Amino acid sequence: MSQFSFHSPVKAFFGFNAIENLHTLLKPYKRVCVVSGRTSIDKAGFKKYLDMYFKTKEIFYFSEIEENPSINTVIKGGKFAREKKADVVIGFGGGSPLDASKAIAAFATNNKGFYELLSQDELDNEPLPLIAVPATCGTGSEMNNYAIITDTEKMDKVNFAKDNTFPKYAVIDPVFLRSLDKKIIYATAFDALSHGMEGFVSTRANPFSDSMAVTSMEIIMATFADGAIATSDETLLNFLYGSTLAGVTILHTATTLMHALGYWLTNEKGIHHGTANAILMPYYLEMLRLKKVERYDALAAIMQKHSFDIQKWQSELGYDVSLKEIISESEIEAMVDYALEKKNVEYMPFKVDKSFVMDVLVRY
């Protein structure tokens, strides 16, 4: 075994009723900035919970996070937290609010332009402490420092990640997933599954990340294969656990080509990030097979073990069709050109060639 390192500074509380730990975690703070989407915080009951049990705290809600949060939104959120003199941030929701909350915690204490701060190796000031509370079962954002922010002018996704943009705490309670539509549950679970797959074949993989990746894939595929009711507590618990492990995986391995291609589908076609990965997953696996990637057989064995049928679950998401039935060949080429410019491609287990990727995406 060759030398490797691993690191995860996030203290996580997992399971039903994990939210009760929030009482202890918020004791040192007085002014709380809660970052969320426009509706999820009410729908999931989190705002009601905060208002009921934390009446001695001053709580300020920034509920303006859109799907695929923009640079303007996180700058606005940072200003909001700064003006409210918040001393802690809670990020609540799916990947968009959690990612946005990391950037907002940083901009609250660093009053600079987005790209100016992004270009710095280190932040001038420590971000506000962040407590991440996921409300979907796909992002894994609560366990890493990645903050994927959209530049709406360039129609591009930028990773605002620093050594100190990790959440301080993660409170991972499946109770907040109970209000989700089953399509969102499946789509976000596919996102988590793609994290496990991509992390497993990444050139940055190590024995620690492998254990996280394999376990996450086993749990997620087994949960899909069980055919349990999407909103059952057991299903939510298992999907969320798989997502958490996959979030730790990509902290060490990053994502690869599947995510890079998926970003284009989300940016240009408005397809949910997890659904985009579900669409692209069969093509990604075919590339690994054709290139005889050493770990493809292990991936295939896990899928066979759990009788994991990607097409069946694509159907549940409304996309059991080929890619060229969704976008034109010229758009596929634009997607590939976009993906090849992303850093994710550097971690593929083979040299990525445009003609090869095009051939698989168009003809498979």
N, C-alpha and C positions, 0 to 999 in steps of 0.2 A: 504494500500500500504506500503510495507516494504521499509526501507531506501536503497538508491542506489546512485551511483555517475556516472558522465559522463564527458568526456573531449575530446576536439578536437582542438588543437592549430593551425590548418591549416586555413589560410585565403583563401577562394576560390572565384573565379570569374567564373560565369557559363553563357553559352549561345552563340549564334552566335555573332561573333566579340569580344568575351571576350579577344581574343589575343591582342587586342589593349592596354590592361592594362599592357602589357609587357614593353611598353615604360616607364611608371612610375616605375615599379618594378625594372628595370635594371639601373635606374639613379645612385644609389650609387656605382655601380660596374664598373670596367674597364676591367677585364680579365675574360672571360666567357668560361667555359668548358661545351660543349654540349655533353651529353651522349645519344646514340641512337643505333638502329640496323643498319645493313649494307645498307639497301635500303629504309626503310620507310621514313627517313627524307627527301630524295629527292622526292620520290613518292608522299608524302603528301604535298610537297611544303614548308615545314618549313625551310629548309636550304636557299632556295631562299628568303624567307621572312626575315630571319635574316641578310643575306648578303645585302639585299636591304635597310633595314631600320636602321641598327645598324652599319654603317660604321665607327663610332667613337670608337667603342668597339674593343678590340682584342678578337676574337672568335676562340676557338680551338675545333676541332671536334674529339671526341672519338667514332667512329662509328663501334665498334667491338663487340657489345653485341649480343650474340647468343640467340636463344630460350632456356630458362632454363639456365640463366647465371651461369658460373662456378666460383669457388673460384679464379682460376688463372686469369680470366678475370677482376674481380673486384679489385684484388690486382694490376694488370697492369694498370687499369683505375685510381686507386688512385695515383699510381706513376706518371702517365701522368699528372693528374691535379696538383700534387705537383710540378713537374718539370716545368710546364708552369706557375707556380705561380698564378693559378686561384684564384679569390676571390668570385666566385659564380658558382654553377652548375645548368644547366638546364637538366632535364631528359625528353626525348621525346619518345613517342611510347606506346607500350602495357605494360603488366605487367612485362615482362623481363627487358626492359630498365629502367622502373620506379623503380623497386626493385633494380636493379644494381646501379642506380644513388644514392640511399640512402647509400649503402655500399661504393661506390666510394667517396662520400662526406665525409664519416667518415675516410676512409683510406688515403685520401688526407692530413689530419691533424694528423693522428695517424699512424706512420710508424712502424707497428707491423705485426706479422703473423695473419692469419685469426682466427684460434682457440684461439690464445692468447687474441686477442681483444674481441672475442665472449664471452670468459669466464669471462671477467670483468663486474662487475655490472654497472660501469660507464666508459665512455670514458675518456681518459686522457685529450684530447682537444676537444673543440666543433667542430662538423663537419662544413664543408663549408655550407653556406646557400643554400638551394635547392628550385628550382622552378620546379614543376611537370606539364608537359603538356601531358595529355593522348591522344593517337591516336587510341584507341579501346574502345569498350563499355562494358568491362567486369571486368577489374582488380580491380577498386576502390582503387588502390595502392596510388593514389594521395591524399587520405584522411586519410591514416594511416601510422604507422611507420614500417610495416612489410617489410622485404626484404628476399624473398625466393631465396636462393643461392644453386647451385648444387655442391655437392662434387663428382666429377667424378670418384675418386678412390674408394669410398665407394658406389657409385651409390645411393646417398641419398640426400634429400633436407633438408637444414638447414635454420632456420629462424633467420636472423641477425637483431634483433630488439632491440633498446634501447629507453630510454625515450626521447632522443634528435635526433632520426633519422627520425622524421617527416619532410615532406616538410615544408618550411616556407610559400610558396604560392602554390596554385593549379590554373592553368588557363585551364578551361574545355570548349573547343570550338569545337562543332561538325563539323566545317569546315574541320578538319583534318581527319575525318572519311570517307569523300566522295570518297576517292580512294581505300577503302577497298573492297575486294572480299566478296560477300554475305555470303559465308561459314564462313569467319572470323567474320563477324558481328554476325551471329547466334551463333557460338561457344563461342564468348566472352560474348554474352548476357546470354547464359546458365551458364557461370561462375558466372556472377552477380546474376542470379537467385538462384544458389546454395548457394551463400553467404547469400541471404535473407532467404532461407529455413533453412539452418544450424544455422544461427544466431537466428532464431525464436524459435527453439527447444533446443538451447544450455542451459546448466545449468547456464551459466553466463548471460543469458538474463535479461533485466530489462525493466521497462516501456518506457524509452527513446529508447533503442535499438529496442524494439518491434514496436514502431511507425515508425522507419526507415525501419525495415525489412518488415513490412506489406505493407507500401507504395511502397517500391521498388518492391516487388513481384506483387502487383496490377498493377503497371505501365508496368513492363516487360511482364507479361502475357497478359495484354490488348493490348500491342503493337504487340506481336506475333499473337494474335487472330484477330487483325484488318486485317491481311493479306496484309498489305501495302507493296509496293515495298521496298525491303531491304535497298536500298540506297537513299530513299527519305529523304529529310531534316527532316521531322516530325518524321520519324522512328528513324533516328540517334539521334535526340534531346531527344526523349523519352527513348531509350535504354541507352543513356549516363547518363541521369538524374537518372534512376533506378540504374545504376551501381554506381554512386556517393553515393547515399543513402545506398546502400548495402556495400560500402566500409567503411562508418561510422559505419554501423551495426557490422561488424566483428572486428572493432577496439575495441569494447566493449565485444563482445561475443566469438571471435575466430571462427574457423571453426571446423568441427567435422569429423565423420567417412567417409563421402563421399569424402572429400578432401584427407584424409589419403590414402584411396584406390586409388583415382585418381592419386596421386603422383607416385604410382607403375606403372600404365599404361603408364604414361608419361616417367618415367625413363627407363623402360624395353622395351616398345613397340613403343616409339616415338609418341604416340597419343597426339595431342594438348590438353592442360590442360582443356580448356572449353569443348571440345568434350568428354574427359574422364569423366567429370562430367555429361554430357548429357547421356552417356552410363549407368552410375551408378545410376542416379536419380530414375528410377522406382524401383530398388532394395532397395534403401535407404528408399523410401516412404513405400514400403512393410514391411520393418523392423519396421518402426514406427507404422504401422497399426497392425502388429502381436503383438507387445509389448503394444498395447493399450496406446500409448503415448497420454497424455491429449491434446496436441496441434495438433495432426494429423487431427482431424475433422475440425479444423479451416483452416489448409492447404488445405485439400480436398475441403472445401467450396470455397476457393479462386479459385482453379483450375476449379471447376464446374461453378462458376460465369462467368469465361472468356472462358469456353469451351476449356481449354488448353490441347492439345493433344501432349504429349511428343513424342510418336512414330512418328507422322507426321514430327516433327522437327528433330528427329534422322535420318529420311530418307533424309532430306535435307543435313545432314552432312555425309551421306553415311554409317550410322551404325544402320539401323533399324533391327538389329539381336540380338539374345540373347548373353550374355557374353560368354557362352561356345562355341559359334561359332567364337569367336575372340581369346580366349586363352583356353588352356587345363585345365582340372580339377586340375592337379598338379600345374599349374601356378596360378590358382585361390587361391589355398592353400598358395602358396608363397606370393601372394598379400595380403592375410589376415594376414599372419604372420608379414609381413612388417608393415601393417597398425596398428596392435595391439601394436606395439612398439612406435607409434607416440603419442605425447602429445594431439593431437586433440581428441583422443578417450576419454580422461578424461571428456570432456564436453558433452558427449552423455547423453540423458535423461534416459538411462537405462544402467545397467551393461552389457558391451559387452562381449559376450561369443563366442569363436571361432567356436564351432560346430553350433551355431545358425546362425552366419554370413555365414558360408560355406553352410549351408542348403538353405538359401535364394538365394545366388549367383549361386548355382549349379542347384537348382530345380525350381526356380520361373520362 
